[in-house]
Amino acid sequence: MDRTGAVAALRAAVAAFAGTYGAGDERWCVALSGGPDSLALTAAAAPLKPTTALIVDHGLQPYSARIADTAGEQALRLGCVDAQVLRVDVGSAGGPEAAARSARYAALETARDAAPVLLGHTLDDQAETVLLGLGRGSGARSIAGTRPYDPPWYRPLLSVRRATTVAACAELGLTPWHDPHNTDPRFTRSRLRAEVLPLLEDVLNGGVAEALARTATALREDNDALDDLARDGLAAVVTDDGLSTDGLAALPEAVRRRVIRLWLLAGGAHGLTDTQIRGVDALVTGWRGQGGVAVGSSLPAQRLVAGRHDGALTLSAEPISRQRCKKSKGPTFDG
């Protein structure tokens, strides 16, 4: 085996990650789809710590059970101490991609048995995530990408190109499964992968994926610093009645909106959007006697309304009418 090749690069990346974030871990799980990224990750992780492969069978592909079983057999040959196939039922809420992701993460959370889970996301995945965030236009948080260390989720390959995982599988004589969904133009991420990123690389003379990944890292660092300031700011403006609008108005704009976001989340808000946060911010900076701003709630048949009363932002729960509930039922699909 070529120790200077892809396998060596992959093992070095996983070992460096383990030294930084996982030194105290007694064991790992690895989320294995059978694709080149997760298969190469499994090969690099299994020699380092006792590793259990968790293979989620979404049941969305022909012969998915056979694909999952094959991945489990490969994991055991690569040195995993165990391989578990997790069969899930995928719903429809949020569209097919979101529904599959929700089912997958729920299954991994249940099966990991307190161990961290290694995910095979690469630098290319990070670049795609940044582009998706740019398309949403929801501020710096949406283009900060995914974190390499977000317990219990570990992403040790975010500095590794997808081509390296493919080459590592070839070096090891592994035959990965290639999910046809990854090249299906019905899915936005697939089109970014097959059409948008190659075009950007061509127009900008290469290095785009790495630049996008660097941008994500820089923005995460900035966001973390601003979030620390926001936590301090929230503590300073909390009153018995809510949040002091005078105290909020004195904060820098970027910090103030983060304070509002933290306050809404602490009050049970769910699925916040940048538009909603800016709407609540306008109750502080553009107060003209306007009504409150409705935001989603994790409570069934209820929504939260942020309003202003006597110099304070307040948050109250309101029932959603039965007619509104009926209209909101059913899947929504990414367009």
TASUL-V894409 format. One record per backbone hydrogen bond with DSSP energy under -0.5 kcal/mol. CO is the residue of the C=O (numbers start at 1). NH is the residue of the N-H. If there is no record, write none. Layout:
BEGIN
CO NH
CO NH
END
This chain:
BEGIN
1 3
2 5
2 8
5 9
6 10
7 11
8 12
9 13
10 14
11 15
12 16
13 17
14 18
15 19
16 20
17 21
17 22
18 22
22 25
26 50
27 116
28 52
29 118
30 32
30 54
31 33
34 177
35 39
36 40
37 41
38 42
39 43
40 44
41 45
42 46
43 47
45 48
45 49
50 28
51 53
51 81
51 82
52 30
53 55
53 84
54 32
54 56
55 57
55 86
56 58
57 88
61 64
63 67
64 68
65 69
66 70
67 71
68 72
69 73
70 74
71 75
72 76
73 77
74 78
75 80
76 79
82 53
84 55
84 86
85 87
86 57
88 90
89 91
92 95
95 99
96 100
97 101
98 102
99 103
100 104
101 105
102 106
103 107
104 108
105 109
106 110
107 111
108 112
112 115
116 29
116 118
117 154
118 31
122 126
123 127
124 128
125 129
126 130
127 131
128 132
129 133
130 134
131 135
132 136
133 137
133 138
139 142
139 143
140 143
141 144
148 150
148 155
150 153
152 117
152 154
153 150
154 119
155 158
157 123
157 160
160 123
161 164
161 165
162 166
163 167
164 168
165 169
166 170
167 171
168 172
169 173
169 174
170 173
174 176
177 179
179 182
180 183
181 184
183 185
184 187
187 191
188 192
189 193
190 194
191 195
191 196
192 197
195 199
196 200
197 201
198 202
199 203
200 204
201 206
202 205
207 211
208 212
209 213
210 214
211 215
212 216
213 217
214 218
215 219
216 220
217 221
218 222
219 223
220 224
221 225
222 226
223 227
224 228
225 229
226 230
227 231
228 232
229 233
230 234
231 235
232 236
233 237
234 237
234 238
237 244
242 239
243 313
244 248
245 249
246 250
248 251
252 256
253 257
254 258
255 259
256 260
257 261
258 262
259 263
260 264
261 265
262 266
263 267
264 269
265 268
268 298
273 277
274 278
275 279
276 280
277 281
278 282
279 283
280 283
281 284
281 285
282 286
292 294
293 306
295 304
296 270
299 302
301 320
302 297
303 318
304 295
305 307
305 316
306 293
307 314
309 312
311 245
312 309
313 243
314 307
316 305
318 303
321 325
322 326
323 327
324 328
325 329
326 329
END
